[in-house]
Amino acid sequence: MLHDRVLVRLAPEEGERRSSGGIVIPATAQVARRLAWGDVLGVGSNVRNVKVSDRVLFNPEDQFEVEVQGEAYLVMRERDVHAVASEESTEHGTGLYL
């Protein structure tokens, strides 16, 4: 990847979801645009806050799709990443990690 680009593989879509009240939401239901999680497979030389193997949150509708060896990936700028998941302990922070 070049410059500030990030290569992401979409996390597999889950089928049905359940609301916090236990209501089943079918996979075909679309209430609003949803952000998606993906795994970072490559980063450009100017990417500062994301690294390979990070799990990131982004809007898949605003990205470019590319197919490599029959598998679909997304290419985006680092600034299009909304959040990076972290498994850090809560010893030295607020405990608010995605």
C-alpha positions in Angstrom: 0.0 0.0 0.0 1.1 3.5 -0.7 1.0 6.8 1.3 -2.0 6.9 3.7 -3.9 3.9 2.3 -5.2 1.0 4.4 -6.2 -2.4 3.0 -9.0 -4.1 4.9 -10.8 -7.4 4.7 -14.4 -7.1 5.9 -15.3 -9.2 8.9 -17.8 -11.9 8.0 -21.4 -10.7 8.1 -23.4 -12.1 10.9 -26.9 -13.4 10.1 -29.6 -12.5 12.6 -28.9 -10.1 15.4 -30.6 -9.7 18.7 -31.5 -6.4 20.3 -30.7 -5.8 24.0 -34.4 -6.7 24.7 -34.1 -10.1 23.0 -35.9 -9.2 19.7 -34.5 -11.0 16.7 -33.5 -8.7 13.9 -33.2 -10.5 10.5 -30.0 -10.0 8.5 -32.0 -8.3 5.7 -33.4 -5.6 8.0 -31.8 -2.2 7.4 -32.8 0.5 9.8 -29.9 2.9 9.1 -26.5 2.9 7.5 -24.2 0.7 9.6 -20.5 0.9 10.2 -18.6 -2.3 9.7 -15.6 -4.0 11.4 -12.7 -5.2 9.3 -9.2 -6.6 9.7 -6.2 -4.5 8.4 -4.0 -6.5 6.0 -1.7 -3.8 4.8 -0.8 -0.1 5.5 1.0 2.6 3.5 4.2 4.3 4.7 2.4 7.4 5.9 -0.2 5.6 8.1 0.5 6.5 11.8 -2.3 5.1 14.0 -3.3 1.8 12.3 -1.1 -1.3 11.9 -1.4 -4.6 10.2 -3.7 -7.1 12.1 -5.7 -4.2 13.8 -9.5 -4.5 13.8 -11.0 -1.2 12.6 -14.4 0.4 12.4 -15.4 2.2 9.1 -18.2 3.0 6.7 -18.0 0.3 3.9 -20.2 2.3 1.5 -17.6 5.1 1.1 -14.6 2.9 0.2 -13.1 1.4 -2.9 -13.4 -2.4 -3.4 -10.7 -4.4 -5.0 -10.5 -8.1 -5.8 -7.2 -10.0 -5.3 -7.1 -13.7 -6.2 -10.9 -14.0 -6.1 -11.2 -12.4 -2.6 -12.7 -8.9 -2.1 -10.9 -6.2 0.0 -11.5 -2.5 0.7 -9.0 0.3 0.2 -9.4 3.4 2.2 -7.5 6.4 3.6 -6.4 6.3 7.2 -8.7 9.3 8.0 -11.7 7.2 7.0 -11.2 4.8 9.9 -13.5 5.7 12.8 -12.0 3.5 15.5 -9.4 0.9 16.2 -10.3 -2.0 18.6 -8.0 -2.5 21.5 -7.4 -5.3 24.0 -5.5 -3.1 26.4 -6.1 -3.6 30.1 -8.0 -0.9 32.1 -5.1 -0.4 34.6 -3.9 2.9 33.1 -6.9 4.3 31.4 -10.6 5.0 31.5 -11.6 1.5 30.5 -13.4 2.8 27.5 -12.0 0.7 24.6 -13.8 -0.7 21.6 
